[in-house]
């Protein structure tokens, strides 16, 4: 992991991006406190599989039905 100040990051951004592209992680700090982290970009959309959880969830038939009166009344008190 590489730790730099904001001023160093401004000056050496191209170099830091090269390090990140090579797999390094860069933490940018302001007054000694970390404020940002540069990490390699991963294309997560390519790993998604549609329908992977098919059949694992269900929605109740009365999902959109009005709430019973006793529950509605409890919100008003």
C-alpha positions in Angstrom: 0.0 0.0 0.0 1.2 3.5 -0.9 0.3 6.4 1.4 0.5 10.0 0.0 -0.7 13.4 0.9 -3.1 15.3 -1.3 -0.3 17.6 -2.6 1.8 14.5 -3.5 -1.2 12.9 -5.3 -1.7 16.1 -7.3 1.9 16.2 -8.3 2.3 12.5 -9.1 -1.1 11.4 -10.2 0.1 9.7 -13.4 2.7 7.7 -11.5 0.2 6.7 -8.8 -2.3 5.6 -11.4 0.4 3.4 -13.0 1.0 1.8 -9.5 -2.7 1.2 -9.1 -2.9 -0.4 -12.6 -0.1 -2.7 -11.4 -2.3 -3.8 -8.5 -1.1 -1.4 -5.7 -3.5 0.4 -3.4 -3.0 4.1 -2.8 -4.3 5.9 0.2 -4.6 9.7 0.0 -4.4 11.6 3.3 -5.2 15.2 4.3 -3.5 16.4 7.5 -2.6 12.8 8.3 -6.1 11.5 8.0 -7.0 9.1 5.1 -9.7 10.7 2.8 -9.6 8.5 -0.3 -8.3 5.2 -1.6 -7.3 4.4 -5.2 -7.8 0.8 -6.2 -7.7 -1.0 -9.5 -11.0 -0.8 -11.5 -12.7 -4.2 -11.8 -15.3 -4.8 -14.4 -17.9 -6.5 -12.2 -20.6 -6.5 -14.8 -18.9 -9.2 -16.7 -19.2 -11.6 -13.7 -23.0 -11.2 -13.2 -25.2 -14.1 -14.1 -28.9 -13.4 -14.6 -31.3 -15.7 -12.9 -28.8 -17.0 -10.5 -31.2 -16.7 -7.5 -34.3 -17.8 -9.4 -36.7 -19.6 -7.1 -35.0 -18.4 -3.9 -37.4 -15.5 -3.2 -41.1 -15.1 -3.1 -43.5 -12.2 -2.6 -46.7 -12.7 -0.6 -50.0 -12.4 -2.6 -51.1 -9.6 -0.3 -47.9 -7.6 -0.5 -49.7 -4.5 -1.7 -52.8 -4.9 0.3 -53.8 -2.2 2.8 -52.5 -2.6 6.3 -55.0 -3.7 9.0 -56.7 -0.9 11.0 -54.8 -1.8 14.3 -51.5 -1.3 12.6 -52.5 1.9 10.9 -53.8 3.3 14.2 -50.5 2.5 15.9 -48.7 4.9 13.4 -51.0 7.7 14.4 -50.6 7.4 18.1 
